């Protein structure tokens, strides 16, 4: 309401005005009509109408209830009313901005709904909320007000405890929460000054800025490895330990296999079988069997741990696995989806032990064409456990255990790989940064994990199984109706992002053909080959991946663009991925002639598992960042060569050539000129000199600080 309108209203009402009910209703409606989007309670109306006596205030309350019953007003909160108009209610997720306002993202409305910070009513980032959308459009956007928090995205927050004589606060890390959490002293639960802890919000009074909470777990002092790893997990709402009842449920599962169960399964115990995994792996969830047939073809069995045989529906183990949805791979540990008794012992396909598996078995000819296939439950006994390094040595030297089997499978895998790329599969094979850790989990070295031929051997057969399982259920053949299934889908690249990427790489002399999906894939593969070993490799690879859509789980199959598969699923890692467990259950059900599952129910499950996967990826990246900072903390003051790996309006991200550690040069430290961010050019450009800093540029920097608590490396430019 404008100041002029308020003054006019005050003159009309007068300081000593008295109202009868009819007059009061008229005045109340006048106020609401002047600002149709505004919500008011009786106190605010009393103030606007200059009413001070309690009797008339009570009459306002009565008028509000009457107007609500008549349909003139709606009660959006208890005691808070708004003019009923053409507005509507929607449900959506809060996308909080840096300024404290938010946009509500909802499938129920085309445009995102703007909500001012004063109208968020304590809603936080990613909360699921009910919003009243105003009928009027303001400043070319739709506005609304949060009227109900349907579900909190998170209920616990990580931060540092600050204690005074009479109260305490938890100061949240990063941007989890815009306000400190007030902690009564009797809710500290032994937390001490300066410790990292986890707090849960227990109350947030309507007119109070700070929520009230209690400490639910004390992590320890900032900077300690165990504290920081647990802090990272808690920051993303991820677990770092199993509830006692879940561990107890795992302990009572018998590891003996009955003769009755063996009798139901195809027996591969006498067929040569082996696993190939990282040297430090303990959860072996896939094995390959090899058998040469009389016709000269090769029967390859892709045997996957039969997790769902042990983890039954509606059990505490099942609910915990679904809740976690994935194992999490931090730098110094694995946080498993299943308790270790299952993941590392009962289900793990350890050598010289009989194990229950769900298998995809293929007969391949000399050209790696699939001649026959079979899916079903089986039992195996692995003859040998190879590390990737051991299998690679057999491939390179032609000597070693099971050399004939490994070399033949390697040859078939190369043919499968070649056909895949000919069909348009894109070779995204970014080198992974790995750390050498001492016995205290401190980083003493950094290296890049290479994707060698032994990795590719396993990868191709896992891709084959995942593709063929998805085709078996999802591809109509004229004889069956398509049943609900869980797919791993990957959409085509966004045209705008692809155009920006194509424009950017031209400065390095590269190009991407964008005429068709196949041309994009072919030219993208050539680009990734051309940049290998160049200084701009990391930048180009990073931007290429950002250009692509994210792969997710869905019951609505659109194919997998990156792999060039029309049908693709995840069948091969049920120890560490819940969607694979879903696929196992569905495949078993359909093999037994079962009816189609509910698509809506499984689509919700796909959404949950996709969301949890992204949280796990974020946590993994945060743990890498922490170890990078820890590795560099003894190098403060030293000068390094680097490549600009990212450009934002607040600074330049620099990746060091020597060790791949990444830090930032804040734009405020570039004092030689005033720099503006050019989003289209991925550059900071100087106003006077026109000097440019853009992605891929080689620079020389000095390490200014290494902040373990913030997981942040700060650099400054060094003059040439």
Beta strands, then each sheet from edge to edge (+ up, - down):
strand 1: 39-41
strand 2: 73-77
strand 3: 80-83
strand 4: 88-96
strand 5: 102-105
strand 6: 113-115
strand 7: 128-138
strand 8: 141-151
strand 9: 156-163
strand 10: 168-172
strand 11: 181-183
strand 12: 195-203
strand 13: 212-221
strand 14: 266-267
strand 15: 272-277
strand 16: 286-292
strand 17: 298-305
strand 18: 328-330
strand 19: 333-335
strand 20: 354-364
strand 21: 370-381
strand 22: 384-387
strand 23: 432-437
strand 24: 443-449
strand 25: 487-489
strand 26: 552-554
strand 27: 639-648
strand 28: 651-656
strand 29: 662-666
strand 30: 675-678
strand 31: 683-686
strand 32: 692-694
strand 33: 698-707
strand 34: 712-717
sheet 1: 1+ 3- 2+
sheet 2: 4+ 5- 6+ 8+ 7- 4+
sheet 3: 9+ 10- 11+ 13+ 12- 9+
sheet 4: 14+ 21+ 20- 17+ 16- 15+ 22+
sheet 5: 18+ 19-
sheet 6: 23+ 24-
sheet 7: 25+ 26-
sheet 8: 29+ 28- 27+ 33- 34+
sheet 9: 30+ 31- 32+
end
